[in-house]
Amino acid sequence: MNKNKEIEFVGLLEQHQNVLHKICKLYASDLDTHKDLFQEMVIQLWRSYPTFKGDSKFTTWAYRVALNTAISLYRGKKRKITTVDWDNSLQNICYEEYDPAQEEKLKTLYGAVRQLNDIEKALVYMYLEDKDYTEISETLGISEVNARVKMNRIKTKLKSMINQNGGY
Amino acid sequence: MDGLDLLKQHWKDNNSFPKIQKNELQAMLHKSSSSIVKWIFTICCVEFIVWITISIFIPAEREDFLFFQVADVIYNVVFYAFIFFFIYQFYTLLIRIKNTSNTRKLIESILAVRTNAHNYIRFNLIAAYAAFGIQFIQLIVKEYTHRSSWGEMIFVLVLGSILFTLFGFLFIWLFKLYFKILYGILLKKLNSNYDELIRLEENET
């Protein structure tokens, strides 16, 4: 692939890197895994970049490849380095108006989402990104009805997980 | 407001991630992947090389009987035709793996390569077992033509049958152990995600 393509890709990726970060946030429990998964996503995206025609949005194309990487291709962290708790390191700077109660709620929610399996996390990600059920079903390769039913079950599951842990 | 809706409220505004610079991203492009596909590719290549090497370097005995000479030739032709078929199949399945497919298709395409590897090893073990069987028949025929005593013949027959059966069980055990350990560990996550997708479809339909 020529240098221009590389520059173009890196430019797009730099601009839209939060798509990958957000997926990593759901799938990685610490910063090292986040970095490692992020890197694998970048490699996978670069490999399939020739198939990106530009007629779809870069973010739509990128999130599908990134989700596939997290669910099907990523093997796990290659090496164990001293880990930093993801929520503590980043959650504090998420909101301009810092609210400790709100932060605690979000931390509990993220904790519960991370306990879901990989497929459920993918559904949650697409739900949070406001993807419609047609897109969700196409991305995962399941029927639209099943995607909808599963999403409702996840909501119930999350509620019970949070209640089991003493609520917010 | 349920949990997810609360999360959603903040999700889109969450831009607090460490910004990775262009030069760092560029460096990442050229790093080596550690994906499951790369591992499967490497393992399959090793499997192909190991079995072909074994088949080339095992010394072949020159047979006295025309029948066994012909059987050897047929065996070799069939053996290498299958090896060629498996390599071709491996290549075509490998290029079908696309990270832009939907998740279910992607997992299925990876598992198809695994199944091909599974069949390749199974074929090699069956071929080795068949070769062992042919050797055993040849030994009996030799004993018979050398006019060995009945005692010797029965001894060879009983010992050969016991070894033949034991090797059969050993091959089956090795085959199961190999796949359980190697591919079982490697594809644990992939298998459970695929099961989840299938369960999801089965539960509702």
Interface residues (C-beta under 8 A of the other chain):
Chain A: E6 F9 V10 G11 L13 E14 Q17 N18 H21 K22 K25 F38 Q39 E40 V42 I43 Q44 W46 R47 S48 T51 W61 R64 V65 L67 N68 T69 I71 S72 L73 Y74 R75 G76 K78 L90 I93 C94 Y95 K105 L106 L109 Y110 A112 V113 N117 D118 I119 E120 A122 V124 Y127 L128 E129 D130 E138 T139 L140 G141 I142 S143 V145 N146 V149 K150 I154 K155 L158 K159 I162
Chain B: D2 G3 L4 L6 L7 K8 H10 W11 K12 D13 N14 N15 S16 F17 K19 I20 Q21 K22 L25 Q26 M28 L29 K31 S32 S33 S34 S35 I36 V37 W39 K98 N99 T100 S101 N102 T103 R104 K105 L106 I107 I110 L186 K189 L190 S192 N193 E196 L197 L200 E201 N203 E204 T205
